[in-house]
Amino acid sequence: MPGASRDQIVGWLGEALKIRVRAQPEKGKANSSLVALLAEILKTPYKNIRVRAGQTSRAKVIEVSGMSDTELRERLGALLPERGET
C-alpha cells in the first residue's frame, strides 16, 4: 500500500503480507521503498530482494535470494504473528 503514513509490515492477509510504504507509486519509488524496508527487516542486502511480478500493481511477488524459505519464514515469524492468529 503506497502513500501510507509510515513504512511498516502490517501482517498476514491470507497467504500474503500486507505492507505499507510512505513512497508514492510513481517511477518505481514505492517498489524501491518496499525492497528497502524488506532488506532492513530481513537483515539482508538490498540487492538480494527484487520485485519479480506486479511492478505496477498493489499485489506483488517478491523474490528474496541468499536465504532459504525456512530462514525467511523464521525471520518473518519473529516479527509477525502466525497466519490465523490475532
RALINPE-V782460 format. One record per run of one state. SS is the DSSP state (H for helix, E for strand, C for the rest). FROM is the first residue (numbers start at 1). TO is the last residue. If there is no record, write none. Layout:
SS/FROM/TO + SS/FROM/TO
This chain:
C/1/7 + E/8/13 + C/14/15 + E/16/20 + C/21/28 + H/29/42 + C/43/45 + H/46/48 + E/49/53 + C/54/60 + E/61/64 + C/65/68 + H/69/79 + C/80/86
